[in-house]
Amino acid sequence: MVIESVLKRYDSPMAGESESFVKSCIKYEINCYLLPSIAGLESTFGKFIWPNSHNAFGWDRGFMMFNNWAEGIDTVGAGLRKGYLNKGALTVDEIGPIYSESPTWAVRVNYFIRQFEKEEEKLTLLSNQFPVQL
């Protein structure tokens, strides 16, 4: 719900793929906000990509083509696990210099992670104000 809410706020063509993000974060044991945050930075959540590439992550310099968003999300999740996390790059600050040449990549990905965390706080507060009674 948090991921979907942020994707909709940005009018992302990836809206509707929240389940794909969650499946990948569980499957590859990745922070659930990392993948969508990278997509936020690299392509404004899939809005600015090579046509029909479904590559919202700038993966392989943005030239890799995926058949759909779910395939892209899963491939990048697997790549982060194998090529970054398993090799000891465990934080966004450690991933950044490997993932991108930009010295501000990690700061900007962390900005999007905070957007998801703020949305989670907001939705938690709202749900606490209106508890479900069975």
C-alpha positions as a Markdown table, in Angstrom:
| # | Residue | x | y | z |
|---|---|---|---|---|
| 1 | Met | 0.0 | 0.0 | 0.0 |
| 2 | Val | 2.9 | 2.4 | 0.8 |
| 3 | Ile | 4.7 | 1.7 | -2.4 |
| 4 | Glu | 1.5 | 2.0 | -4.5 |
| 5 | Ser | 0.6 | 5.3 | -2.8 |
| 6 | Val | 3.9 | 6.9 | -3.7 |
| 7 | Leu | 3.9 | 5.5 | -7.2 |
| 8 | Lys | 0.4 | 6.9 | -7.8 |
| 9 | Arg | 1.5 | 10.3 | -6.3 |
| 10 | Tyr | 4.2 | 10.5 | -9.0 |
| 11 | Asp | 1.7 | 9.3 | -11.7 |
| 12 | Ser | 4.1 | 6.4 | -12.3 |
| 13 | Pro | 3.5 | 3.9 | -15.1 |
| 14 | Met | 4.7 | 1.4 | -12.6 |
| 15 | Ala | 1.6 | 1.9 | -10.4 |
| 16 | Gly | 0.1 | -1.5 | -9.9 |
| 17 | Glu | 3.5 | -3.2 | -9.5 |
| 18 | Ser | 3.7 | -2.9 | -5.7 |
| 19 | Glu | 3.3 | -6.6 | -5.4 |
| 20 | Ser | 6.3 | -7.2 | -7.7 |
| 21 | Phe | 8.4 | -4.9 | -5.6 |
| 22 | Val | 7.4 | -6.6 | -2.4 |
| 23 | Lys | 8.0 | -10.1 | -3.9 |
| 24 | Ser | 11.5 | -9.1 | -4.9 |
| 25 | Cys | 12.4 | -7.5 | -1.6 |
| 26 | Ile | 11.3 | -10.6 | 0.2 |
| 27 | Lys | 12.9 | -13.0 | -2.3 |
| 28 | Tyr | 16.3 | -11.2 | -2.3 |
| 29 | Glu | 16.1 | -9.9 | 1.3 |
| 30 | Ile | 16.4 | -6.3 | 0.2 |
| 31 | Asn | 14.9 | -3.2 | 1.9 |
| 32 | Cys | 11.5 | -2.9 | 0.3 |
| 33 | Tyr | 12.0 | 0.7 | -0.4 |
| 34 | Leu | 15.4 | 0.4 | -2.1 |
| 35 | Leu | 14.2 | -0.9 | -5.6 |
| 36 | Pro | 11.4 | 1.6 | -6.0 |
| 37 | Ser | 13.7 | 4.4 | -4.7 |
| 38 | Ile | 16.3 | 3.5 | -7.4 |
| 39 | Ala | 13.5 | 3.6 | -10.0 |
| 40 | Gly | 12.5 | 7.0 | -8.6 |
| 41 | Leu | 15.9 | 8.4 | -9.0 |
| 42 | Glu | 16.9 | 6.8 | -12.3 |
| 43 | Ser | 13.6 | 7.3 | -14.3 |
| 44 | Thr | 11.1 | 9.2 | -12.1 |
| 45 | Phe | 9.5 | 5.8 | -11.4 |
| 46 | Gly | 9.5 | 4.6 | -15.0 |
| 47 | Lys | 8.4 | 7.8 | -16.6 |
| 48 | Phe | 11.6 | 8.5 | -18.4 |
| 49 | Ile | 13.0 | 5.3 | -19.9 |
| 50 | Trp | 14.1 | 3.9 | -23.3 |
| 51 | Pro | 10.7 | 3.3 | -25.0 |
| 52 | Asn | 9.2 | 0.0 | -24.0 |
| 53 | Ser | 12.3 | -1.1 | -22.1 |
| 54 | His | 10.5 | -1.5 | -18.7 |
| 55 | Asn | 14.0 | -0.5 | -17.3 |
| 56 | Ala | 13.2 | 2.0 | -14.7 |
| 57 | Phe | 16.5 | 1.4 | -12.9 |
| 58 | Gly | 19.1 | 2.5 | -15.5 |
| 59 | Trp | 20.2 | -1.1 | -15.3 |
| 60 | Asp | 23.1 | -1.8 | -17.8 |
| 61 | Arg | 23.2 | 2.0 | -18.4 |
| 62 | Gly | 19.5 | 1.8 | -19.2 |
| 63 | Phe | 20.0 | -0.3 | -22.4 |
| 64 | Met | 18.8 | -3.6 | -21.0 |
| 65 | Met | 15.3 | -4.4 | -22.2 |
| 66 | Phe | 12.7 | -6.2 | -20.1 |
| 67 | Asn | 9.4 | -7.7 | -21.2 |
| 68 | Asn | 7.4 | -6.0 | -18.4 |
| 69 | Trp | 7.9 | -4.1 | -15.1 |
| 70 | Ala | 7.9 | -7.3 | -13.0 |
| 71 | Glu | 10.7 | -8.8 | -15.0 |
| 72 | Gly | 12.8 | -5.6 | -14.6 |
| 73 | Ile | 12.1 | -5.4 | -10.9 |
| 74 | Asp | 13.0 | -9.1 | -10.3 |
| 75 | Thr | 16.2 | -8.9 | -12.5 |
| 76 | Val | 17.4 | -5.8 | -10.7 |
| 77 | Gly | 16.6 | -7.2 | -7.3 |
| 78 | Ala | 18.6 | -10.3 | -8.1 |
| 79 | Gly | 21.4 | -8.2 | -9.4 |
| 80 | Leu | 21.5 | -6.1 | -6.3 |
| 81 | Arg | 21.6 | -9.2 | -4.1 |
| 82 | Lys | 24.3 | -11.0 | -6.2 |
| 83 | Gly | 26.5 | -8.1 | -7.3 |
| 84 | Tyr | 26.2 | -5.7 | -4.4 |
| 85 | Leu | 24.8 | -7.0 | -1.1 |
| 86 | Asn | 26.5 | -10.5 | -1.3 |
| 87 | Lys | 29.8 | -8.7 | -2.0 |
| 88 | Gly | 29.5 | -6.5 | 1.2 |
| 89 | Ala | 27.8 | -3.3 | -0.2 |
| 90 | Leu | 25.0 | -3.3 | 2.4 |
| 91 | Thr | 23.9 | 0.3 | 2.6 |
| 92 | Val | 22.8 | 2.8 | 0.0 |
| 93 | Asp | 26.0 | 4.7 | 0.6 |
| 94 | Glu | 28.1 | 1.6 | -0.1 |
| 95 | Ile | 26.0 | 0.6 | -3.2 |
| 96 | Gly | 26.1 | 4.1 | -4.7 |
| 97 | Pro | 29.7 | 4.3 | -6.0 |
| 98 | Ile | 29.3 | 0.9 | -7.6 |
| 99 | Tyr | 25.9 | 1.5 | -9.1 |
| 100 | Ser | 26.5 | 4.9 | -10.5 |
| 101 | Glu | 29.3 | 7.3 | -11.4 |
| 102 | Ser | 27.4 | 10.2 | -9.8 |
| 103 | Pro | 28.7 | 11.1 | -6.3 |
| 104 | Thr | 25.2 | 12.2 | -5.3 |
| 105 | Trp | 23.5 | 9.0 | -6.3 |
| 106 | Ala | 23.2 | 7.6 | -2.7 |
| 107 | Val | 21.9 | 10.9 | -1.3 |
| 108 | Arg | 19.2 | 11.1 | -4.0 |
| 109 | Val | 18.2 | 7.4 | -3.5 |
| 110 | Asn | 18.0 | 8.0 | 0.2 |
| 111 | Tyr | 15.7 | 11.0 | -0.5 |
| 112 | Phe | 13.2 | 8.6 | -2.2 |
| 113 | Ile | 13.6 | 6.0 | 0.6 |
| 114 | Arg | 12.6 | 8.8 | 3.1 |
| 115 | Gln | 9.5 | 9.6 | 0.9 |
| 116 | Phe | 8.4 | 5.9 | 1.3 |
| 117 | Glu | 9.1 | 6.0 | 5.0 |
| 118 | Lys | 7.1 | 9.2 | 5.4 |
| 119 | Glu | 4.2 | 7.7 | 3.5 |
| 120 | Glu | 4.3 | 4.6 | 5.8 |
| 121 | Glu | 4.2 | 6.9 | 8.9 |
| 122 | Lys | 1.2 | 8.8 | 7.4 |
| 123 | Leu | -0.7 | 5.6 | 6.6 |
| 124 | Thr | 0.1 | 4.1 | 10.0 |
| 125 | Leu | -1.2 | 7.2 | 11.7 |
| 126 | Leu | -4.4 | 7.2 | 9.6 |
| 127 | Ser | -5.0 | 3.5 | 10.3 |
| 128 | Asn | -4.5 | 4.0 | 14.0 |
| 129 | Gln | -7.1 | 6.9 | 14.0 |
| 130 | Phe | -9.7 | 4.6 | 12.4 |
| 131 | Pro | -9.2 | 1.2 | 13.8 |
| 132 | Val | -11.1 | -1.7 | 12.3 |
| 133 | Gln | -13.6 | -3.2 | 14.7 |
| 134 | Leu | -14.5 | -6.8 | 14.2 |
